Amino acid sequence: MNLRLCHASRPAACLGLALGLLLRGLCSAGAPLGQDTPAPAPSPTWMQPDYAGITLPPNIAPLNFRLLATGTAYRVVARAPAGQALTVENRHGRIQFPERPWRELLRQNAGQPLIWEAAVRQPSGPWLALPPVTNFIATAPVDDYLVYRRLGPLYNLYAQMGLYQRQLSSFEEVEVLENHRFHGGCLNCHTFLNHSPERMFFHLRGVKGNPILMREGQDWKQIARTAGYASWHPSGRLMVYSVNKLSLFYHTRGNTRDVYDADSDLNVYRLADNTVEAPPPIALTNRLETWPSWSPDGRYLYYSSAVPRPMERFREIRYDLMRIAYDVDKNQWGTPELVVSGQQLELSATQPRVSPDGRWLLFTASRYGNFPVYQTSADLCLIDLASRQMRPLEINSPQTDSWHCWSSNSRWVVFSSKRRDGVFSFPHLTHVDAAGHFSKPFLLPQKDPDYYATTLKNFNLPEFVRAPLNVAPADLARAVLQPPQKIEPKLDPVHPPSGRQGTRGAAQ
């Protein structure tokens, strides 16, 4: 699979890019907001979070924000071609749109612009008009639920950590499982089969054996294997997961943390016969293999692979992006194919994810290693699987951009970014059109406009699901502490996995 780079063959073209999309226009038209005739304002930047010039789903919660201007009164009008305009007026500048009228306005105007007109009453008395903002309401909805992990900024202070489920059309967030329910352990690497909440997987640490917890319908089972990054085969018949020997260490300057993977393979767990195997093509003794991800048709497994290096040479480790053909009916593997050469491009390619329509491959590029979330160099890159061309995304920032997931209709991507302050990872959404153009990313909206300015939590591994999980946290905690099914997998006698157990280190 030979790729032509449409921008450059040097890593600088992929790393540390500033945002590249033009805003969809600060509109100069619009009716006055009050009886006073507003005077023009000089600056277009008047909201936090920045929701100017974005494409938003027709089923997203209100984009609440703080109006950044000094005044004695504030007014914002949201209008679109159809339906009734929404007006918010107050004396504190915290703009919170009413949920039901907001949802109705978006429903009536899918495929249309959404214009915000704002004004501030000055201390001297007259109203000052701010430059109007034009956003665009997409026709394609986003999956209605997002599941993510939330934890503090330090890996070793995870006394409070949990998985949470957020309904994107509202502000409703519910606990899936918090770690205080199982004695303060760690839970990570959650993944779903085909965006369905009925088939879920995540890994536990701090529980005897560090097992996998798997959901099939209403049944939960513990599988006595330690696993890292995982991916369901679209058929639901098997899953591939990594087994990594990770070490976390620190620097006195620059990027403060790094993760070193001394040894890793990919293992396969087959549900029907409860077996674990390490197929030789994806468990080579002279390579590191990690970050598995299936193509939507199940014919190819994408993953990252590198030549191991001693720890003192960790910055020389650059992962190639690979794929291998697979026939699920014959249980037959092909030969690994090189998709992106990490050494040739002088970057490390990790976290591959193929869009559900099979058109695009999104991955993270960083300067070295397999753990881009700790590197400011981490950027998102896209491969057009039809043309075999690759490009860095126009939405990258100078800070870490990683942990990406496609929506089930391939029209939205959610990813975690540290672009706000370089410390905290927050979920951002971006629209993807049929030609592979990504719109300006925007923060997951919150009811409190000041939420991101005050929280001390990271969000990572945001995963779209089409429906709610509908599981009580207490029931899930019982499945952790007193599992109704505790399964010891059989080891395949032909290709047994190594005796190595485990993924260590916490992901942010």
C-alpha positions, -999 to +999 in steps of 0.1 A: +000+000+000+021+029-013+011+063-001+018+097-018+022+125+006+001+154-006+018+180+016+054+170+026+075+141+035+091+158+065+075+154+100+073+192+104+044+192+080+025+169+103+035+182+137+027+214+156+003+228+131-018+258+139-055+257+132-059+259+094-096+262+086-111+296+079-140+306+100-173+303+082-176+340+084-182+368+108-214+381+093-218+419+091-256+417+084-283+416+111-310+437+127-303+459+157-306+441+190-325+468+209-343+500+205-309+518+207-289+519+176-257+499+184-223+513+176-199+489+158-174+471+179-137+466+169-130+430+180-146+398+167-135+377+197-162+380+223-170+345+236-154+318+257-154+289+247-149+299+211-179+288+192-174+312+163-174+298+127-181+262+135-203+235+120-225+219+146-247+188+147-285+193+144-288+173+177-262+190+199-269+206+233-269+244+236-235+260+230-234+281+262-206+306+266-194+336+285-196+369+267-161+385+269-169+422+271-172+447+299-207+462+304-237+466+326-260+444+305-256+417+278-278+404+250-274+376+225-299+367+198-296+333+180-315+333+147-318+310+117-340+311+085-368+291+101-384+292+135-383+316+164-351+334+173-337+329+208-329+359+230-308+358+262-304+390+281-288+394+316-264+415+337-236+389+341-227+378+305-231+341+311-251+331+280-272+299+285-298+291+259-330+273+269-327+236+259-361+229+243-363+260+221-326+255+211-333+219+200-363+230+180-344+258+163-317+234+153-342+208+141-360+232+119-328+245+103-306+215+095-284+225+066-288+263+073-267+290+089-271+299+126-264+336+133-255+350+167-259+388+172-246+402+205-245+436+222-232+450+254-246+480+272-217+502+281-213+519+315-220+552+298-254+539+286-255+531+249-255+496+235-223+484+217-229+459+189-204+430+186-195+415+152-222+389+144-211+353+141-223+328+116-222+291+123-236+263+102-260+235+112-251+202+095-277+179+082-259+148+095-265+141+132-239+130+157-243+098+177-263+108+207-240+094+234-203+099+243-185+077+268-152+089+282-129+085+312-123+115+335-094+117+359-069+141+374-038+155+356-013+133+375-012+096+367-004+085+402-033+105+418-062+086+405-081+081+438-110+096+419-115+083+384-144+071+364-162+062+332-190+085+323-218+087+297-229+120+283-260+125+261-249+150+235-284+164+228-286+175+264-263+181+294-272+148+311-241+130+323-243+098+343-217+076+359-209+043+342-185+033+369-163+052+394-133+036+409-143+043+445-168+014+440-139-011+437-114+002+462-098+029+441-084+008+412-079+020+376-102+014+347-092+022+311-092+012+274-129+010+270-142+001+235-175-008+218-185-031+190-198-011+161-208+019+183-233-004+202-235-002+240-246-039+240-210-051+234-184-034+256-149-041+268-127-023+294-097-032+315-093-031+352-063-026+374-063-029+412-086-059+409-072-093+415-056-105+382-062-071+365-089-087+343-110-077+313-146-068+320-168-076+290-205-069+283-226-090+260-262-078+260-272-078+297-245-102+308-212-090+323-182-114+326-147-111+339-120-126+316-088-134+334-064-117+310-046-084+313-051-063+282-042-030+268-056-013+237-083-034+221-105-036+190-136-058+183-138-076+150-170-062+133-185-097+134-183-098+172-167-132+171-133-121+183-113-092+196-076-082+193-058-065+221-023-055+229-002-068+258+024-042+267+053-039+292+051-001+298+073+021+320+065+057+329+093+082+335+098+119+339+119+148+325+130+179+342+122+201+312+102+200+280+075+173+279+074+162+315+065+126+310+072+097+287+061+061+283+085+034+272+072+002+258+098-025+264+079-053+248+044-057+232+024-082+211-011-085+198-033-113+211-066-126+199-095-136+221-121-158+205-155-156+222-171-188+210-144-212+222-129-189+249-093-192+236-064-167+235-037-170+209-008-149+196-008-154+158+028-151+146+023-124+120+011-099+147+032-112+175+067-111+160+096-116+185+117-089+168+089-062+167+067-043+190+030-044+180+003-023+196-028-001+189-049-026+170-079-014+150-102-033+125-114-020+092-152-017+092-155-047+068-133-069+091-109-077+062-079-058+076-064-052+110-045-019+113-019-016+140+014+001+150+047-017+149+083-008+157+118-022+161+125-024+199+153-002+213+168-001+248+153+025+271+182+049+268+174+052+231+136+056+235+135+087+213+147+066+183+116+044+185+092+053+157+062+032+150+052+022+115+015+020+106+008-015+094-021-036+082-027-073+077-055-091+058-077-115+077-103-141+067-126-145+097-143-176+083-110-195+077-091-179+106-064-171+081-039-142+084-021-126+054+012-109+053+018-076+072+018-046+048+035-012+055+011+017+053+032+045+068+069+042+074+078+059+107+115+059+099+111+074+064+088+102+076+107+106+109+075+103+129+057+077+150+023+066+137-002+053+163-039+051+172-052+041+137-090+044+133-108+037+100-141+056+093-172+033+093-177+040+056-142+027+049-130+059+032-107+075+057-079+063+080-072+087+109-041+083+131-019+102+155+016+113+145+042+123+171+080+126+171+086+092+187+072+064+208+037+048+212+021+072+237+013+105+220-009+118+247+021+130+266+037+148+236+030+183+224+041+171+190+010+148+187-011+157+157-039+140+137-032+128+102-056+115+076-052+089+048-076+089+019-080+051+014-093+057-021-065+079-034-038+066-010-028+102-001-020+114+034-021+148+049-019+164+084-053+177+094-060+214+092-075+213+127-043+205+146-030+228+173+004+234+188-006+212+218-015+175+220-043+163+197-051+126+201-076+100+213-099+102+183-131+084+174-154+084+143-192+087+146-212+058+132-222+078+101-185+089+094-195+126+095-182+135+129-149+130+148-144+135+185-108+138+199-091+149+230-070+181+228-048+200+252-050+232+230-067+252+257-038+253+282-014+225+274-023+206+306-059+193+304-073+171+277-109+181+267-132+166+241-135+185+208-159+177+180-154+184+143-175+178+112-161+158+082-177+163+048-177+138+019-144+152+005-126+148+038-126+185+049-127+190+087-145+219+102-132+241+130-133+219+162-154+230+191-155+220+228-181+196+240-208+221+253-214+223+290-244+238+309-220+260+329-202+283+305-172+285+329-169+247+332-136+243+313-121+273+331-127+257+365-124+219+362-093+200+372-101+169+353-088+154+321-111+137+296-097+109+275-108+080+253-140+097+241-160+070+223-193+076+204-222+051+210-256+052+194-276+045+225-272+046+263-255+018+282-285+015+306-265-002+334-266+008+371-231+017+385-239-005+416-246-035+394-215-029+374-195-026+406-208-060+417-197-075+383-162-062+392-161-073+429-183-104+427-184-114+390-213-137+381-190-151+354-153-154+359-137-170+329-102-184+325-094-185+288-078-215+273-044-209+256-042-219+220-017-248+218-004-239+184+001-202+189+001-196+227+005-161+240+036-152+260+036-154+297+038-116+299+008-102+317+001-067+314-002-032+306+011-008+332+009+029+335-021+053+333-033+071+302-043+107+301 
